């Protein structure tokens, strides 16, 4: 098995994107009240036809989606 530096770089880029997205979500929610957070989650959930629970799913999946997109783009563009 050979060492693939490009794969390591893609993993680092993906992880960085995920952490940055999660940090951004946390920064937005840090100064908000519980009512504001609930409203944001419910509004986000309506994008997919759901409510607050769907909003929680979308917000939780956002860092994973960002990490996957960056990892895939890195691999696609550098291989």
mmJSON file of the N, C-alpha and C atoms, coordinates in Angstrom:
{"data_MODEL":{"atom_site":{
"group_PDB":["ATOM","ATOM","ATOM","ATOM","ATOM","ATOM","ATOM","ATOM","ATOM","ATOM","ATOM","ATOM","ATOM","ATOM","ATOM","ATOM","ATOM","ATOM","ATOM","ATOM","ATOM","ATOM","ATOM","ATOM","ATOM","ATOM","ATOM","ATOM","ATOM","ATOM","ATOM","ATOM","ATOM","ATOM","ATOM","ATOM","ATOM","ATOM","ATOM","ATOM","ATOM","ATOM","ATOM","ATOM","ATOM","ATOM","ATOM","ATOM","ATOM","ATOM","ATOM","ATOM","ATOM","ATOM","ATOM","ATOM","ATOM","ATOM","ATOM","ATOM","ATOM","ATOM","ATOM","ATOM","ATOM","ATOM","ATOM","ATOM","ATOM","ATOM","ATOM","ATOM","ATOM","ATOM","ATOM","ATOM","ATOM","ATOM","ATOM","ATOM","ATOM","ATOM","ATOM","ATOM","ATOM","ATOM","ATOM","ATOM","ATOM","ATOM","ATOM","ATOM","ATOM","ATOM","ATOM","ATOM","ATOM","ATOM","ATOM","ATOM","ATOM","ATOM","ATOM","ATOM","ATOM","ATOM","ATOM","ATOM","ATOM","ATOM","ATOM","ATOM","ATOM","ATOM","ATOM","ATOM","ATOM","ATOM","ATOM","ATOM","ATOM","ATOM","ATOM","ATOM","ATOM","ATOM","ATOM","ATOM","ATOM","ATOM","ATOM","ATOM","ATOM","ATOM","ATOM","ATOM","ATOM","ATOM","ATOM","ATOM","ATOM","ATOM","ATOM","ATOM","ATOM","ATOM","ATOM","ATOM","ATOM","ATOM","ATOM","ATOM","ATOM","ATOM","ATOM","ATOM","ATOM","ATOM","ATOM","ATOM","ATOM","ATOM","ATOM","ATOM","ATOM","ATOM","ATOM","ATOM","ATOM","ATOM","ATOM","ATOM","ATOM","ATOM","ATOM","ATOM","ATOM","ATOM","ATOM","ATOM","ATOM","ATOM","ATOM","ATOM","ATOM","ATOM","ATOM","ATOM","ATOM","ATOM","ATOM","ATOM","ATOM","ATOM","ATOM","ATOM","ATOM","ATOM","ATOM","ATOM","ATOM","ATOM","ATOM","ATOM","ATOM","ATOM","ATOM","ATOM","ATOM","ATOM","ATOM","ATOM","ATOM","ATOM","ATOM","ATOM","ATOM","ATOM","ATOM","ATOM","ATOM","ATOM","ATOM","ATOM","ATOM","ATOM","ATOM","ATOM","ATOM","ATOM","ATOM","ATOM","ATOM","ATOM","ATOM","ATOM","ATOM"],
"id":[1,2,3,4,5,6,7,8,9,10,11,12,13,14,15,16,17,18,19,20,21,22,23,24,25,26,27,28,29,30,31,32,33,34,35,36,37,38,39,40,41,42,43,44,45,46,47,48,49,50,51,52,53,54,55,56,57,58,59,60,61,62,63,64,65,66,67,68,69,70,71,72,73,74,75,76,77,78,79,80,81,82,83,84,85,86,87,88,89,90,91,92,93,94,95,96,97,98,99,100,101,102,103,104,105,106,107,108,109,110,111,112,113,114,115,116,117,118,119,120,121,122,123,124,125,126,127,128,129,130,131,132,133,134,135,136,137,138,139,140,141,142,143,144,145,146,147,148,149,150,151,152,153,154,155,156,157,158,159,160,161,162,163,164,165,166,167,168,169,170,171,172,173,174,175,176,177,178,179,180,181,182,183,184,185,186,187,188,189,190,191,192,193,194,195,196,197,198,199,200,201,202,203,204,205,206,207,208,209,210,211,212,213,214,215,216,217,218,219,220,221,222,223,224,225,226,227,228,229,230,231,232,233,234,235,236,237],
"type_symbol":["N","C","C","N","C","C","N","C","C","N","C","C","N","C","C","N","C","C","N","C","C","N","C","C","N","C","C","N","C","C","N","C","C","N","C","C","N","C","C","N","C","C","N","C","C","N","C","C","N","C","C","N","C","C","N","C","C","N","C","C","N","C","C","N","C","C","N","C","C","N","C","C","N","C","C","N","C","C","N","C","C","N","C","C","N","C","C","N","C","C","N","C","C","N","C","C","N","C","C","N","C","C","N","C","C","N","C","C","N","C","C","N","C","C","N","C","C","N","C","C","N","C","C","N","C","C","N","C","C","N","C","C","N","C","C","N","C","C","N","C","C","N","C","C","N","C","C","N","C","C","N","C","C","N","C","C","N","C","C","N","C","C","N","C","C","N","C","C","N","C","C","N","C","C","N","C","C","N","C","C","N","C","C","N","C","C","N","C","C","N","C","C","N","C","C","N","C","C","N","C","C","N","C","C","N","C","C","N","C","C","N","C","C","N","C","C","N","C","C","N","C","C","N","C","C","N","C","C","N","C","C","N","C","C","N","C","C"],
"label_atom_id":["N","CA","C","N","CA","C","N","CA","C","N","CA","C","N","CA","C","N","CA","C","N","CA","C","N","CA","C","N","CA","C","N","CA","C","N","CA","C","N","CA","C","N","CA","C","N","CA","C","N","CA","C","N","CA","C","N","CA","C","N","CA","C","N","CA","C","N","CA","C","N","CA","C","N","CA","C","N","CA","C","N","CA","C","N","CA","C","N","CA","C","N","CA","C","N","CA","C","N","CA","C","N","CA","C","N","CA","C","N","CA","C","N","CA","C","N","CA","C","N","CA","C","N","CA","C","N","CA","C","N","CA","C","N","CA","C","N","CA","C","N","CA","C","N","CA","C","N","CA","C","N","CA","C","N","CA","C","N","CA","C","N","CA","C","N","CA","C","N","CA","C","N","CA","C","N","CA","C","N","CA","C","N","CA","C","N","CA","C","N","CA","C","N","CA","C","N","CA","C","N","CA","C","N","CA","C","N","CA","C","N","CA","C","N","CA","C","N","CA","C","N","CA","C","N","CA","C","N","CA","C","N","CA","C","N","CA","C","N","CA","C","N","CA","C","N","CA","C","N","CA","C","N","CA","C","N","CA","C","N","CA","C","N","CA","C","N","CA","C","N","CA","C","N","CA","C"],
"label_alt_id":[null,null,null,null,null,null,null,null,null,null,null,null,null,null,null,null,null,null,null,null,null,null,null,null,null,null,null,null,null,null,null,null,null,null,null,null,null,null,null,null,null,null,null,null,null,null,null,null,null,null,null,null,null,null,null,null,null,null,null,null,null,null,null,null,null,null,null,null,null,null,null,null,null,null,null,null,null,null,null,null,null,null,null,null,null,null,null,null,null,null,null,null,null,null,null,null,null,null,null,null,null,null,null,null,null,null,null,null,null,null,null,null,null,null,null,null,null,null,null,null,null,null,null,null,null,null,null,null,null,null,null,null,null,null,null,null,null,null,null,null,null,null,null,null,null,null,null,null,null,null,null,null,null,null,null,null,null,null,null,null,null,null,null,null,null,null,null,null,null,null,null,null,null,null,null,null,null,null,null,null,null,null,null,null,null,null,null,null,null,null,null,null,null,null,null,null,null,null,null,null,null,null,null,null,null,null,null,null,null,null,null,null,null,null,null,null,null,null,null,null,null,null,null,null,null,null,null,null,null,null,null,null,null,null,null,null,null],
"label_comp_id":["UNK","UNK","UNK","UNK","UNK","UNK","UNK","UNK","UNK","UNK","UNK","UNK","UNK","UNK","UNK","UNK","UNK","UNK","UNK","UNK","UNK","UNK","UNK","UNK","UNK","UNK","UNK","UNK","UNK","UNK","UNK","UNK","UNK","UNK","UNK","UNK","UNK","UNK","UNK","UNK","UNK","UNK","UNK","UNK","UNK","UNK","UNK","UNK","UNK","UNK","UNK","UNK","UNK","UNK","UNK","UNK","UNK","UNK","UNK","UNK","UNK","UNK","UNK","UNK","UNK","UNK","UNK","UNK","UNK","UNK","UNK","UNK","UNK","UNK","UNK","UNK","UNK","UNK","UNK","UNK","UNK","UNK","UNK","UNK","UNK","UNK","UNK","UNK","UNK","UNK","UNK","UNK","UNK","UNK","UNK","UNK","UNK","UNK","UNK","UNK","UNK","UNK","UNK","UNK","UNK","UNK","UNK","UNK","UNK","UNK","UNK","UNK","UNK","UNK","UNK","UNK","UNK","UNK","UNK","UNK","UNK","UNK","UNK","UNK","UNK","UNK","UNK","UNK","UNK","UNK","UNK","UNK","UNK","UNK","UNK","UNK","UNK","UNK","UNK","UNK","UNK","UNK","UNK","UNK","UNK","UNK","UNK","UNK","UNK","UNK","UNK","UNK","UNK","UNK","UNK","UNK","UNK","UNK","UNK","UNK","UNK","UNK","UNK","UNK","UNK","UNK","UNK","UNK","UNK","UNK","UNK","UNK","UNK","UNK","UNK","UNK","UNK","UNK","UNK","UNK","UNK","UNK","UNK","UNK","UNK","UNK","UNK","UNK","UNK","UNK","UNK","UNK","UNK","UNK","UNK","UNK","UNK","UNK","UNK","UNK","UNK","UNK","UNK","UNK","UNK","UNK","UNK","UNK","UNK","UNK","UNK","UNK","UNK","UNK","UNK","UNK","UNK","UNK","UNK","UNK","UNK","UNK","UNK","UNK","UNK","UNK","UNK","UNK","UNK","UNK","UNK","UNK","UNK","UNK","UNK","UNK","UNK"],
"label_asym_id":["A","A","A","A","A","A","A","A","A","A","A","A","A","A","A","A","A","A","A","A","A","A","A","A","A","A","A","A","A","A","A","A","A","A","A","A","A","A","A","A","A","A","A","A","A","A","A","A","A","A","A","A","A","A","A","A","A","A","A","A","A","A","A","A","A","A","A","A","A","A","A","A","A","A","A","A","A","A","A","A","A","A","A","A","A","A","A","A","A","A","A","A","A","A","A","A","A","A","A","A","A","A","A","A","A","A","A","A","A","A","A","A","A","A","A","A","A","A","A","A","A","A","A","A","A","A","A","A","A","A","A","A","A","A","A","A","A","A","A","A","A","A","A","A","A","A","A","A","A","A","A","A","A","A","A","A","A","A","A","A","A","A","A","A","A","A","A","A","A","A","A","A","A","A","A","A","A","A","A","A","A","A","A","A","A","A","A","A","A","A","A","A","A","A","A","A","A","A","A","A","A","A","A","A","A","A","A","A","A","A","A","A","A","A","A","A","A","A","A","A","A","A","A","A","A","A","A","A","A","A","A","A","A","A","A","A","A"],
"label_entity_id":["1","1","1","1","1","1","1","1","1","1","1","1","1","1","1","1","1","1","1","1","1","1","1","1","1","1","1","1","1","1","1","1","1","1","1","1","1","1","1","1","1","1","1","1","1","1","1","1","1","1","1","1","1","1","1","1","1","1","1","1","1","1","1","1","1","1","1","1","1","1","1","1","1","1","1","1","1","1","1","1","1","1","1","1","1","1","1","1","1","1","1","1","1","1","1","1","1","1","1","1","1","1","1","1","1","1","1","1","1","1","1","1","1","1","1","1","1","1","1","1","1","1","1","1","1","1","1","1","1","1","1","1","1","1","1","1","1","1","1","1","1","1","1","1","1","1","1","1","1","1","1","1","1","1","1","1","1","1","1","1","1","1","1","1","1","1","1","1","1","1","1","1","1","1","1","1","1","1","1","1","1","1","1","1","1","1","1","1","1","1","1","1","1","1","1","1","1","1","1","1","1","1","1","1","1","1","1","1","1","1","1","1","1","1","1","1","1","1","1","1","1","1","1","1","1","1","1","1","1","1","1","1","1","1","1","1","1"],
"label_seq_id":[1,1,1,2,2,2,3,3,3,4,4,4,5,5,5,6,6,6,7,7,7,8,8,8,9,9,9,10,10,10,11,11,11,12,12,12,13,13,13,14,14,14,15,15,15,16,16,16,17,17,17,18,18,18,19,19,19,20,20,20,21,21,21,22,22,22,23,23,23,24,24,24,25,25,25,26,26,26,27,27,27,28,28,28,29,29,29,30,30,30,31,31,31,32,32,32,33,33,33,34,34,34,35,35,35,36,36,36,37,37,37,38,38,38,39,39,39,40,40,40,41,41,41,42,42,42,43,43,43,44,44,44,45,45,45,46,46,46,47,47,47,48,48,48,49,49,49,50,50,50,51,51,51,52,52,52,53,53,53,54,54,54,55,55,55,56,56,56,57,57,57,58,58,58,59,59,59,60,60,60,61,61,61,62,62,62,63,63,63,64,64,64,65,65,65,66,66,66,67,67,67,68,68,68,69,69,69,70,70,70,71,71,71,72,72,72,73,73,73,74,74,74,75,75,75,76,76,76,77,77,77,78,78,78,79,79,79],
"pdbx_PDB_ins_code":[null,null,null,null,null,null,null,null,null,null,null,null,null,null,null,null,null,null,null,null,null,null,null,null,null,null,null,null,null,null,null,null,null,null,null,null,null,null,null,null,null,null,null,null,null,null,null,null,null,null,null,null,null,null,null,null,null,null,null,null,null,null,null,null,null,null,null,null,null,null,null,null,null,null,null,null,null,null,null,null,null,null,null,null,null,null,null,null,null,null,null,null,null,null,null,null,null,null,null,null,null,null,null,null,null,null,null,null,null,null,null,null,null,null,null,null,null,null,null,null,null,null,null,null,null,null,null,null,null,null,null,null,null,null,null,null,null,null,null,null,null,null,null,null,null,null,null,null,null,null,null,null,null,null,null,null,null,null,null,null,null,null,null,null,null,null,null,null,null,null,null,null,null,null,null,null,null,null,null,null,null,null,null,null,null,null,null,null,null,null,null,null,null,null,null,null,null,null,null,null,null,null,null,null,null,null,null,null,null,null,null,null,null,null,null,null,null,null,null,null,null,null,null,null,null,null,null,null,null,null,null,null,null,null,null,null,null],
"Cartn_x":[0.839,0.0,0.889,0.604,1.443,0.809,1.653,1.228,0.656,-0.51,-1.161,-1.315,-0.357,-0.388,-1.624,-2.066,-3.242,-4.482,-4.597,-5.729,-5.691,-4.499,-4.359,-4.77,-4.355,-4.727,-6.24,-6.862,-8.312,-9.029,-8.522,-9.124,-8.984,-7.827,-7.609,-8.536,-8.672,-9.556,-11.006,-11.44,-12.803,-13.073,-12.134,-12.299,-12.334,-11.488,-11.469,-12.791,-13.34,-14.632,-15.731,-15.742,-16.753,-16.657,-15.443,-15.239,-15.595,-15.223,-15.535,-17.04,-17.743,-19.201,-19.845,-19.41,-19.962,-19.67,-18.483,-18.139,-18.986,-19.257,-20.106,-21.523,-22.061,-23.401,-23.407,-22.38,-22.285,-22.167,-21.416,-21.26,-22.582,-23.366,-24.668,-25.626,-25.559,-26.486,-26.033,-24.777,-24.232,-24.96,-25.32,-25.957,-27.465,-28.04,-29.48,-30.19,-31.42,-32.232,-32.814,-33.404,-34.014,-35.126,-35.906,-37.001,-36.455,-35.372,-34.761,-34.195,-33.572,-33.015,-34.135,-35.211,-36.342,-36.958,-37.052,-37.598,-36.691,-35.38,-34.442,-34.533,-34.629,-34.727,-36.036,-37.117,-38.406,-38.42,-37.838,-37.771,-36.908,-35.793,-34.935,-35.668,-36.422,-37.172,-38.241,-38.819,-39.858,-39.291,-37.988,-37.377,-37.59,-37.747,-37.973,-39.373,-40.241,-41.613,-41.838,-40.909,-41.042,-41.12,-40.826,-40.847,-39.491,-39.536,-38.303,-37.417,-38.003,-37.212,-36.461,-37.127,-36.445,-35.323,-35.542,-34.504,-33.281,-33.511,-32.389,-31.593,-32.299,-31.614,-30.791,-31.344,-30.62,-29.376,-29.553,-28.417,-27.348,-27.758,-26.785,-26.048,-26.732,-26.12,-25.242,-25.4,-24.662,-23.138,-22.545,-21.084,-20.631,-21.439,-21.087,-21.161,-22.176,-22.317,-21.166,-20.811,-19.705,-18.401,-18.16,-16.931,-16.902,-18.012,-18.076,-17.888,-18.498,-18.354,-16.917,-16.282,-14.9,-13.965,-14.156,-13.319,-13.477,-14.726,-14.979,-14.432,-14.594,-14.078,-12.555,-11.926,-10.461,-9.969,-10.599,-10.191,-10.439,-11.566,-11.915,-10.952,-10.611,-9.8,-8.313,-7.854,-6.409,-5.986,-6.902,-6.516,-6.472],
"Cartn_y":[-1.165,0.0,1.235,2.165,3.352,4.524,5.443,6.649,7.646,8.204,9.162,10.492,11.399,12.707,13.501,13.337,14.06,13.653,12.382,11.921,12.528,12.608,13.241,14.706,15.399,16.806,16.962,16.062,16.111,15.887,14.966,14.717,15.924,16.56,17.762,18.882,19.075,20.123,19.848,18.601,18.232,18.437,18.02,18.195,19.667,20.46,21.895,22.539,22.136,22.681,22.313,21.089,20.658,21.406,21.55,22.257,23.734,24.33,25.741,25.958,25.064,25.176,25.037,24.063,23.88,25.099,25.654,26.853,28.049,28.167,29.257,29.148,27.934,27.718,28.054,27.628,27.935,29.414,30.107,31.553,32.284,31.823,32.439,32.204,31.025,30.68,31.189,31.593,31.945,33.108,34.112,35.273,35.244,34.151,34.082,33.487,33.922,33.342,32.011,31.289,30.004,30.186,31.241,31.495,31.782,32.528,32.824,31.563,30.723,29.476,28.57,28.456,27.633,28.163,29.477,30.079,29.804,29.934,29.651,28.19,27.277,25.858,25.555,26.141,25.916,26.487,27.67,28.284,27.447,26.958,26.093,24.81,24.258,23.034,23.195,24.4,24.614,24.54,24.66,24.55,23.165,22.17,20.804,20.312,21.232,20.864,20.32,20.546,20.048,21.191,20.885,21.884,21.981,22.2,22.401,21.151,19.971,18.733,18.572,18.91,18.857,19.885,21.041,22.07,21.603,20.869,20.311,19.353,18.524,17.587,18.298,19.355,20.105,20.765,21.403,22.097,21.092,19.925,18.913,18.318,18.219,17.632,18.615,19.899,20.907,20.729,20.549,20.354,19.093,18.025,16.789,16.986,17.704,17.974,18.846,19.868,20.743,19.955,19.108,18.303,17.362,16.723,15.808,16.506,17.669,18.426,18.878,19.381,19.847,18.671,17.568,16.383,15.892,15.778,15.301,16.233,17.528,18.497,18.446,18.313,18.238,17.018,15.882,14.658,14.749,15.325,15.455,16.377,17.47,18.485,18.207,17.353,17.124,15.751,14.87,13.544,13.535],
"Cartn_z":[0.0,0.0,0.0,-0.881,-0.994,-0.245,0.115,0.825,-0.173,0.129,-0.757,-0.028,-0.272,0.384,-0.025,-1.262,-1.723,-0.921,-0.586,0.214,1.614,2.189,3.508,3.441,2.401,2.254,2.074,1.342,1.149,2.475,3.28,4.592,5.502,5.477,6.29,5.844,4.544,4.026,4.397,4.293,4.659,6.137,6.967,8.413,8.792,8.157,8.422,8.035,6.912,6.481,7.465,7.945,8.906,10.221,10.733,11.996,11.852,10.74,10.508,10.416,9.743,9.64,11.011,11.792,13.134,14.012,13.894,14.652,14.26,12.975,12.503,13.03,13.044,13.59,15.081,15.79,17.221,17.488,16.654,16.835,16.617,15.665,15.424,16.582,17.18,18.25,19.618,19.739,21.049,21.71,20.954,21.554,21.471,21.032,20.818,22.04,22.248,23.317,22.854,23.788,23.441,22.419,22.564,21.616,20.223,20.145,18.844,18.2,18.992,18.459,17.966,18.746,18.33,17.035,16.924,15.703,14.512,14.704,13.61,13.16,14.119,13.778,13.053,13.527,12.877,11.468,11.299,9.97,9.034,9.537,8.73,8.349,9.273,9.008,7.949,7.844,6.824,5.414,5.265,3.939,3.334,4.199,3.71,4.057,4.443,4.732,6.126,7.022,8.395,9.381,10.602,11.66,12.326,13.633,14.381,14.364,14.454,14.441,13.116,12.02,10.724,10.673,11.287,11.346,12.109,13.191,13.956,13.075,12.309,11.413,10.355,9.788,8.757,9.346,10.5,11.128,11.557,12.024,12.433,11.235,10.093,8.9,8.134,8.374,7.602,7.675,8.862,8.896,8.16,8.25,7.541,6.033,5.594,4.159,3.659,4.427,4.025,3.942,4.933,4.927,3.727,3.445,2.305,0.975,0.832,-0.42,-0.649,0.397,0.245,-0.024,0.696,0.467,-0.972,-1.423,-2.783,-3.835,-3.636,-4.607,-4.666,-3.497,-3.451,-4.241,-3.967,-4.663,-6.169,-6.541,-7.959,-8.699,-8.076,-8.76,-8.716,-7.818,-7.713,-8.217,-8.477,-8.995,-10.494],
"occupancy":[1.0,1.0,1.0,1.0,1.0,1.0,1.0,1.0,1.0,1.0,1.0,1.0,1.0,1.0,1.0,1.0,1.0,1.0,1.0,1.0,1.0,1.0,1.0,1.0,1.0,1.0,1.0,1.0,1.0,1.0,1.0,1.0,1.0,1.0,1.0,1.0,1.0,1.0,1.0,1.0,1.0,1.0,1.0,1.0,1.0,1.0,1.0,1.0,1.0,1.0,1.0,1.0,1.0,1.0,1.0,1.0,1.0,1.0,1.0,1.0,1.0,1.0,1.0,1.0,1.0,1.0,1.0,1.0,1.0,1.0,1.0,1.0,1.0,1.0,1.0,1.0,1.0,1.0,1.0,1.0,1.0,1.0,1.0,1.0,1.0,1.0,1.0,1.0,1.0,1.0,1.0,1.0,1.0,1.0,1.0,1.0,1.0,1.0,1.0,1.0,1.0,1.0,1.0,1.0,1.0,1.0,1.0,1.0,1.0,1.0,1.0,1.0,1.0,1.0,1.0,1.0,1.0,1.0,1.0,1.0,1.0,1.0,1.0,1.0,1.0,1.0,1.0,1.0,1.0,1.0,1.0,1.0,1.0,1.0,1.0,1.0,1.0,1.0,1.0,1.0,1.0,1.0,1.0,1.0,1.0,1.0,1.0,1.0,1.0,1.0,1.0,1.0,1.0,1.0,1.0,1.0,1.0,1.0,1.0,1.0,1.0,1.0,1.0,1.0,1.0,1.0,1.0,1.0,1.0,1.0,1.0,1.0,1.0,1.0,1.0,1.0,1.0,1.0,1.0,1.0,1.0,1.0,1.0,1.0,1.0,1.0,1.0,1.0,1.0,1.0,1.0,1.0,1.0,1.0,1.0,1.0,1.0,1.0,1.0,1.0,1.0,1.0,1.0,1.0,1.0,1.0,1.0,1.0,1.0,1.0,1.0,1.0,1.0,1.0,1.0,1.0,1.0,1.0,1.0,1.0,1.0,1.0,1.0,1.0,1.0,1.0,1.0,1.0,1.0,1.0,1.0,1.0,1.0,1.0,1.0,1.0,1.0],
"B_iso_or_equiv":[0.0,0.0,0.0,0.0,0.0,0.0,0.0,0.0,0.0,0.0,0.0,0.0,0.0,0.0,0.0,0.0,0.0,0.0,0.0,0.0,0.0,0.0,0.0,0.0,0.0,0.0,0.0,0.0,0.0,0.0,0.0,0.0,0.0,0.0,0.0,0.0,0.0,0.0,0.0,0.0,0.0,0.0,0.0,0.0,0.0,0.0,0.0,0.0,0.0,0.0,0.0,0.0,0.0,0.0,0.0,0.0,0.0,0.0,0.0,0.0,0.0,0.0,0.0,0.0,0.0,0.0,0.0,0.0,0.0,0.0,0.0,0.0,0.0,0.0,0.0,0.0,0.0,0.0,0.0,0.0,0.0,0.0,0.0,0.0,0.0,0.0,0.0,0.0,0.0,0.0,0.0,0.0,0.0,0.0,0.0,0.0,0.0,0.0,0.0,0.0,0.0,0.0,0.0,0.0,0.0,0.0,0.0,0.0,0.0,0.0,0.0,0.0,0.0,0.0,0.0,0.0,0.0,0.0,0.0,0.0,0.0,0.0,0.0,0.0,0.0,0.0,0.0,0.0,0.0,0.0,0.0,0.0,0.0,0.0,0.0,0.0,0.0,0.0,0.0,0.0,0.0,0.0,0.0,0.0,0.0,0.0,0.0,0.0,0.0,0.0,0.0,0.0,0.0,0.0,0.0,0.0,0.0,0.0,0.0,0.0,0.0,0.0,0.0,0.0,0.0,0.0,0.0,0.0,0.0,0.0,0.0,0.0,0.0,0.0,0.0,0.0,0.0,0.0,0.0,0.0,0.0,0.0,0.0,0.0,0.0,0.0,0.0,0.0,0.0,0.0,0.0,0.0,0.0,0.0,0.0,0.0,0.0,0.0,0.0,0.0,0.0,0.0,0.0,0.0,0.0,0.0,0.0,0.0,0.0,0.0,0.0,0.0,0.0,0.0,0.0,0.0,0.0,0.0,0.0,0.0,0.0,0.0,0.0,0.0,0.0,0.0,0.0,0.0,0.0,0.0,0.0,0.0,0.0,0.0,0.0,0.0,0.0],
"pdbx_formal_charge":[null,null,null,null,null,null,null,null,null,null,null,null,null,null,null,null,null,null,null,null,null,null,null,null,null,null,null,null,null,null,null,null,null,null,null,null,null,null,null,null,null,null,null,null,null,null,null,null,null,null,null,null,null,null,null,null,null,null,null,null,null,null,null,null,null,null,null,null,null,null,null,null,null,null,null,null,null,null,null,null,null,null,null,null,null,null,null,null,null,null,null,null,null,null,null,null,null,null,null,null,null,null,null,null,null,null,null,null,null,null,null,null,null,null,null,null,null,null,null,null,null,null,null,null,null,null,null,null,null,null,null,null,null,null,null,null,null,null,null,null,null,null,null,null,null,null,null,null,null,null,null,null,null,null,null,null,null,null,null,null,null,null,null,null,null,null,null,null,null,null,null,null,null,null,null,null,null,null,null,null,null,null,null,null,null,null,null,null,null,null,null,null,null,null,null,null,null,null,null,null,null,null,null,null,null,null,null,null,null,null,null,null,null,null,null,null,null,null,null,null,null,null,null,null,null,null,null,null,null,null,null,null,null,null,null,null,null],
"auth_seq_id":[1,1,1,2,2,2,3,3,3,4,4,4,5,5,5,6,6,6,7,7,7,8,8,8,9,9,9,10,10,10,11,11,11,12,12,12,13,13,13,14,14,14,15,15,15,16,16,16,17,17,17,18,18,18,19,19,19,20,20,20,21,21,21,22,22,22,23,23,23,24,24,24,25,25,25,26,26,26,27,27,27,28,28,28,29,29,29,30,30,30,31,31,31,32,32,32,33,33,33,34,34,34,35,35,35,36,36,36,37,37,37,38,38,38,39,39,39,40,40,40,41,41,41,42,42,42,43,43,43,44,44,44,45,45,45,46,46,46,47,47,47,48,48,48,49,49,49,50,50,50,51,51,51,52,52,52,53,53,53,54,54,54,55,55,55,56,56,56,57,57,57,58,58,58,59,59,59,60,60,60,61,61,61,62,62,62,63,63,63,64,64,64,65,65,65,66,66,66,67,67,67,68,68,68,69,69,69,70,70,70,71,71,71,72,72,72,73,73,73,74,74,74,75,75,75,76,76,76,77,77,77,78,78,78,79,79,79],
"auth_comp_id":["UNK","UNK","UNK","UNK","UNK","UNK","UNK","UNK","UNK","UNK","UNK","UNK","UNK","UNK","UNK","UNK","UNK","UNK","UNK","UNK","UNK","UNK","UNK","UNK","UNK","UNK","UNK","UNK","UNK","UNK","UNK","UNK","UNK","UNK","UNK","UNK","UNK","UNK","UNK","UNK","UNK","UNK","UNK","UNK","UNK","UNK","UNK","UNK","UNK","UNK","UNK","UNK","UNK","UNK","UNK","UNK","UNK","UNK","UNK","UNK","UNK","UNK","UNK","UNK","UNK","UNK","UNK","UNK","UNK","UNK","UNK","UNK","UNK","UNK","UNK","UNK","UNK","UNK","UNK","UNK","UNK","UNK","UNK","UNK","UNK","UNK","UNK","UNK","UNK","UNK","UNK","UNK","UNK","UNK","UNK","UNK","UNK","UNK","UNK","UNK","UNK","UNK","UNK","UNK","UNK","UNK","UNK","UNK","UNK","UNK","UNK","UNK","UNK","UNK","UNK","UNK","UNK","UNK","UNK","UNK","UNK","UNK","UNK","UNK","UNK","UNK","UNK","UNK","UNK","UNK","UNK","UNK","UNK","UNK","UNK","UNK","UNK","UNK","UNK","UNK","UNK","UNK","UNK","UNK","UNK","UNK","UNK","UNK","UNK","UNK","UNK","UNK","UNK","UNK","UNK","UNK","UNK","UNK","UNK","UNK","UNK","UNK","UNK","UNK","UNK","UNK","UNK","UNK","UNK","UNK","UNK","UNK","UNK","UNK","UNK","UNK","UNK","UNK","UNK","UNK","UNK","UNK","UNK","UNK","UNK","UNK","UNK","UNK","UNK","UNK","UNK","UNK","UNK","UNK","UNK","UNK","UNK","UNK","UNK","UNK","UNK","UNK","UNK","UNK","UNK","UNK","UNK","UNK","UNK","UNK","UNK","UNK","UNK","UNK","UNK","UNK","UNK","UNK","UNK","UNK","UNK","UNK","UNK","UNK","UNK","UNK","UNK","UNK","UNK","UNK","UNK","UNK","UNK","UNK","UNK","UNK","UNK"],
"auth_asym_id":["A","A","A","A","A","A","A","A","A","A","A","A","A","A","A","A","A","A","A","A","A","A","A","A","A","A","A","A","A","A","A","A","A","A","A","A","A","A","A","A","A","A","A","A","A","A","A","A","A","A","A","A","A","A","A","A","A","A","A","A","A","A","A","A","A","A","A","A","A","A","A","A","A","A","A","A","A","A","A","A","A","A","A","A","A","A","A","A","A","A","A","A","A","A","A","A","A","A","A","A","A","A","A","A","A","A","A","A","A","A","A","A","A","A","A","A","A","A","A","A","A","A","A","A","A","A","A","A","A","A","A","A","A","A","A","A","A","A","A","A","A","A","A","A","A","A","A","A","A","A","A","A","A","A","A","A","A","A","A","A","A","A","A","A","A","A","A","A","A","A","A","A","A","A","A","A","A","A","A","A","A","A","A","A","A","A","A","A","A","A","A","A","A","A","A","A","A","A","A","A","A","A","A","A","A","A","A","A","A","A","A","A","A","A","A","A","A","A","A","A","A","A","A","A","A","A","A","A","A","A","A","A","A","A","A","A","A"],
"auth_atom_id":["N","CA","C","N","CA","C","N","CA","C","N","CA","C","N","CA","C","N","CA","C","N","CA","C","N","CA","C","N","CA","C","N","CA","C","N","CA","C","N","CA","C","N","CA","C","N","CA","C","N","CA","C","N","CA","C","N","CA","C","N","CA","C","N","CA","C","N","CA","C","N","CA","C","N","CA","C","N","CA","C","N","CA","C","N","CA","C","N","CA","C","N","CA","C","N","CA","C","N","CA","C","N","CA","C","N","CA","C","N","CA","C","N","CA","C","N","CA","C","N","CA","C","N","CA","C","N","CA","C","N","CA","C","N","CA","C","N","CA","C","N","CA","C","N","CA","C","N","CA","C","N","CA","C","N","CA","C","N","CA","C","N","CA","C","N","CA","C","N","CA","C","N","CA","C","N","CA","C","N","CA","C","N","CA","C","N","CA","C","N","CA","C","N","CA","C","N","CA","C","N","CA","C","N","CA","C","N","CA","C","N","CA","C","N","CA","C","N","CA","C","N","CA","C","N","CA","C","N","CA","C","N","CA","C","N","CA","C","N","CA","C","N","CA","C","N","CA","C","N","CA","C","N","CA","C","N","CA","C","N","CA","C","N","CA","C","N","CA","C","N","CA","C","N","CA","C"],
"pdbx_PDB_model_num":[1,1,1,1,1,1,1,1,1,1,1,1,1,1,1,1,1,1,1,1,1,1,1,1,1,1,1,1,1,1,1,1,1,1,1,1,1,1,1,1,1,1,1,1,1,1,1,1,1,1,1,1,1,1,1,1,1,1,1,1,1,1,1,1,1,1,1,1,1,1,1,1,1,1,1,1,1,1,1,1,1,1,1,1,1,1,1,1,1,1,1,1,1,1,1,1,1,1,1,1,1,1,1,1,1,1,1,1,1,1,1,1,1,1,1,1,1,1,1,1,1,1,1,1,1,1,1,1,1,1,1,1,1,1,1,1,1,1,1,1,1,1,1,1,1,1,1,1,1,1,1,1,1,1,1,1,1,1,1,1,1,1,1,1,1,1,1,1,1,1,1,1,1,1,1,1,1,1,1,1,1,1,1,1,1,1,1,1,1,1,1,1,1,1,1,1,1,1,1,1,1,1,1,1,1,1,1,1,1,1,1,1,1,1,1,1,1,1,1,1,1,1,1,1,1,1,1,1,1,1,1,1,1,1,1,1,1]
}}}
